[in-house]
């Protein structure tokens, strides 16, 4: 068997295409960033193809991080990279806090 390029724990921490889309929609990212469901599908596919993995059906943590960085660049193009990501994460946190406060929705990430 070929050597694994992803540590077992990292391989378990992954997100499917549907989970990525659900996360983005629940975080208000399509509206904030100005992307469509098709754009998110393409971003998912691009990041999965770039990861060092045998599967392109699940996005690992590094690929998810790169996807957030790309979304941050679209949402806040005038800021430096660190500030863009910080602002995007703050948007996600605030969006979920508002949803939780107004709708009593479930936590952002649920154990599987």
Secondary structure as a PSIPRED ss2 file (coil, helix, strand):
# PSIPRED VFORMAT (PSIPRED V4.0)

   1 X C   1.000  0.000  0.000
   2 X C   1.000  0.000  0.000
   3 X C   1.000  0.000  0.000
   4 X C   1.000  0.000  0.000
   5 X C   1.000  0.000  0.000
   6 X C   1.000  0.000  0.000
   7 X C   1.000  0.000  0.000
   8 X H   0.000  1.000  0.000
   9 X H   0.000  1.000  0.000
  10 X H   0.000  1.000  0.000
  11 X H   0.000  1.000  0.000
  12 X H   0.000  1.000  0.000
  13 X C   1.000  0.000  0.000
  14 X E   0.000  0.000  1.000
  15 X E   0.000  0.000  1.000
  16 X E   0.000  0.000  1.000
  17 X H   0.000  1.000  0.000
  18 X H   0.000  1.000  0.000
  19 X H   0.000  1.000  0.000
  20 X H   0.000  1.000  0.000
  21 X H   0.000  1.000  0.000
  22 X H   0.000  1.000  0.000
  23 X H   0.000  1.000  0.000
  24 X H   0.000  1.000  0.000
  25 X H   0.000  1.000  0.000
  26 X H   0.000  1.000  0.000
  27 X C   1.000  0.000  0.000
  28 X C   1.000  0.000  0.000
  29 X H   0.000  1.000  0.000
  30 X H   0.000  1.000  0.000
  31 X H   0.000  1.000  0.000
  32 X H   0.000  1.000  0.000
  33 X H   0.000  1.000  0.000
  34 X H   0.000  1.000  0.000
  35 X C   1.000  0.000  0.000
  36 X C   1.000  0.000  0.000
  37 X H   0.000  1.000  0.000
  38 X H   0.000  1.000  0.000
  39 X H   0.000  1.000  0.000
  40 X H   0.000  1.000  0.000
  41 X H   0.000  1.000  0.000
  42 X H   0.000  1.000  0.000
  43 X H   0.000  1.000  0.000
  44 X H   0.000  1.000  0.000
  45 X H   0.000  1.000  0.000
  46 X H   0.000  1.000  0.000
  47 X H   0.000  1.000  0.000
  48 X H   0.000  1.000  0.000
  49 X H   0.000  1.000  0.000
  50 X H   0.000  1.000  0.000
  51 X C   1.000  0.000  0.000
  52 X C   1.000  0.000  0.000
  53 X C   1.000  0.000  0.000
  54 X C   1.000  0.000  0.000
  55 X C   1.000  0.000  0.000
  56 X C   1.000  0.000  0.000
  57 X C   1.000  0.000  0.000
  58 X E   0.000  0.000  1.000
  59 X E   0.000  0.000  1.000
  60 X E   0.000  0.000  1.000
  61 X H   0.000  1.000  0.000
  62 X H   0.000  1.000  0.000
  63 X H   0.000  1.000  0.000
  64 X H   0.000  1.000  0.000
  65 X H   0.000  1.000  0.000
  66 X H   0.000  1.000  0.000
  67 X H   0.000  1.000  0.000
  68 X H   0.000  1.000  0.000
  69 X H   0.000  1.000  0.000
  70 X H   0.000  1.000  0.000
  71 X H   0.000  1.000  0.000
  72 X H   0.000  1.000  0.000
  73 X H   0.000  1.000  0.000
  74 X H   0.000  1.000  0.000
  75 X H   0.000  1.000  0.000
  76 X C   1.000  0.000  0.000
  77 X C   1.000  0.000  0.000
  78 X C   1.000  0.000  0.000
  79 X C   1.000  0.000  0.000
  80 X C   1.000  0.000  0.000
  81 X H   0.000  1.000  0.000
  82 X H   0.000  1.000  0.000
  83 X H   0.000  1.000  0.000
  84 X H   0.000  1.000  0.000
  85 X H   0.000  1.000  0.000
  86 X H   0.000  1.000  0.000
  87 X H   0.000  1.000  0.000
  88 X H   0.000  1.000  0.000
  89 X H   0.000  1.000  0.000
  90 X H   0.000  1.000  0.000
  91 X H   0.000  1.000  0.000
  92 X H   0.000  1.000  0.000
  93 X H   0.000  1.000  0.000
  94 X H   0.000  1.000  0.000
  95 X H   0.000  1.000  0.000
  96 X H   0.000  1.000  0.000
  97 X H   0.000  1.000  0.000
  98 X H   0.000  1.000  0.000
  99 X H   0.000  1.000  0.000
 100 X H   0.000  1.000  0.000
 101 X H   0.000  1.000  0.000
 102 X H   0.000  1.000  0.000
 103 X H   0.000  1.000  0.000
 104 X C   1.000  0.000  0.000
 105 X C   1.000  0.000  0.000
 106 X C   1.000  0.000  0.000
 107 X C   1.000  0.000  0.000
 108 X C   1.000  0.000  0.000
 109 X C   1.000  0.000  0.000
 110 X C   1.000  0.000  0.000
 111 X C   1.000  0.000  0.000
 112 X C   1.000  0.000  0.000
